């Protein structure tokens, strides 16, 4: 059954809010554990979504893309949250720890994808009376896998870019990090040309396959 736009928003709202909130909170929590309490002191190690929402990136842009993609026949989401502040010099080992802080967000999303997978398996036990929750669980799996994979694209300021920077020698890392002011424009260009989907979609499919095999999920 095809969902109307209001139904689609209702199904995706909670998974998206949880995915963004826990992703950003994970960055702040790991940074605090590694010596930088900047995010913690600003209240960003929080499960309150309002502390992480960017009005443009979390609300306006995803809504416009959802509307446009729904009109084209295939629902799609893209957006971003307020970045968690991290002061590298406060970390115990800045070069290494920035990579660990960056990896915390995608790892949180992978954990949530697993959690939604378990929820989907539970709906199979409960029967057809929980179809809406089953759709929400499926949305949660895809949203979190998409967020994890997208953030691991090696373009700064995405988490993948920061992970690559942390692994490079100092001089190469400095040169690579200079791409950061242009990162959003690079991503938008990749999105507009379809290259981003070409990169991300197969990896999401692999993640879904691994999760389905791990939890013995069936169609």
N, C-alpha and C positions, 0 to 999 in steps of 0.2 A: 504494500500500500504506500503510495506517494504521500509525503507529508506536506501540508501547507506551510507557508512561511512562518506563521505564529507557532505551529506545532514544532517546526524545525528549531526555532529559537528556544522553545521550552525544553526540548530534548538536549540541546547543546549547552544551555546556559550554565547549569551546575558543573558539568565536567570541565568547561572552559575556565570558570572561576576557580575551581579547585586546582586545575593544572597550572594556571598562572601564579596563584597565591603560594602554593607549596614549592614551585620552582624557585621563586624569588626568595622565599623564606629560607630555603635550603642554602642558597648562596650566603645569606647573612649569617646563618647559624654556623656554617663551616668556617667562614671568615673569623667569627668570634672565637671559635675553638683554636684557630691558628694564630691568634694574637691581635686581630683587628676588630675592635668592637664598634666601629663607626656605624654600621647598619643597625646594630643592636641598640645603640644609644639613640638612634633616630626612630626607633620603634618599627624597624623593617623586619625584624625576626618575629613575625606575627602571622596568625592565621586570619586576620581581618583583611578581606580583599580590598577594602578602601585604601589601605596603606600601599597597595601595589598597582592600582589601576592608573593608567595614563588615559585621560579623556579622549585623546586622538587615537593613539595606538591600540587601546583596549576596547574602545566603544565605537568611535566614528568609522575608522578604517575597516575593521572587521564587518560592521553592519553594511557598509557600502559594497564591500567585496561579496558578502553573502547575498545581497540583493541582486547584484550584477550576475553572479555565477548561477543563482537560482533561476534567473530569467533565461540564462543560456542553457539550462537543463541539467546542470551538475553543481550541487552545493559545494562551496569551498570557503575556507577561512584562512585569514592571514592577519597578524597583528603583533603587538608587543606591549609589554608592561613597563612601568618605571624601573630603570635599572637600579639595582642595589648598590649603594656607594661602598667602594672598597679602597682603602689607602694601602698600596703595596708595601710602603716603607714600614707600616705597623706589623706586617706579617713576619713570622720568625725566619722564614726563608723565602723572600719575595718571589724569586724566579720560579721556584718549585710550587710554592703555595698558591700562587695565582691560578695555576693550572688546576690544582685540586679544588679551589673555590669554584672555578668555572665548570668543572665536571659535576659538581654537586647538583646543579639544576637539572641537566638531562637525566642524571641517575634518579633524581626524585620523580621525574616523569615516567621513567621506566618502571619504577616501583608502583606508581599509581596505575599504569597500564596493567600490571599484574593484578592489582587490587580490583580494578574494574573487570578483569577477566574472571576472577573468582566470583564477583557479583553476578556476572552473566551466567556462570555455571550454576549458581544458586537459583537463578530464575528458571532454569531448565527443570529443576527439581520442583519448584512451586507451581509450574504450569502456565497456562495461557492467560490467567488473570493478571499477570504482571508484565504485559507486553510493553507498556510505556517504559517501565524500569529496565526491561531488557534492551530497548532501543537506546536508552540513556547509557547503559553499560557499554554497548557497542560504540556509541559516540565517545565515551570516556577512553576506550582503548585507542581509537583512531586519533583523538585529539592529543593524548599524551605521547603516543608514538610519533605523531607528526611534529609535536613541539620538541621532543628529544632529538629527532633526526635533523630537523631544521636548525636547531641551535648548535648542532655538531658540524654544520657546514663550515669549513675553515676560512671564514671571512670575518675579520674583526669589525665590529665589537661583539659578534656572536661568541658563544662559549667555545665553539670549535676553534675560532681564531685565537682566543686567549690561551687555549690548550696548546695550539701549535706554537705560539709565542713563547710559552713556558718551556718548550722542549728544544727550541733553537738556541744556538750559541748567541751570546750577548749582542754582537754586532748585527747578525742576521735578524735577531728578534727586534732590534730597534728599527731596522729598515722595514720589516714586515708590519710592525705596529703603526707605521705611518699611513697605512691604508685605512685606518679606523675612521677618519672623518668622511670617507667616501663609501663606507660599508653599506649604509642604508640604500644609497643610490645603486650600488652594485647589486644588492638583493632585489630591488625593484626592477632593475633591468633584466635580471635572471627570471623574475616572476613574469614580466611582460612578454618575454620571448619564449616562455615555456620551458626554458632550460632548468629552472628550479624544480619544476614538477618532474622533469626527466631524471634529475638527480635523486630527489627525495622519495618519489612514489615507489620505486622498486625496493628501497630500504624499508619503507613502511610495510609493504607486502611481506617482506622477509620477517619483520617483527611480528606481524599478525600470524604468519605461519608457525613461527617458533612458539608463540603464546598458545595457539590452538593445539599444537602437538604437546606442549608441556602440561596443559590443563585438560587435554582430551576433549576439546570443544568440537562440536559438530554443527553442521548447518541446520 
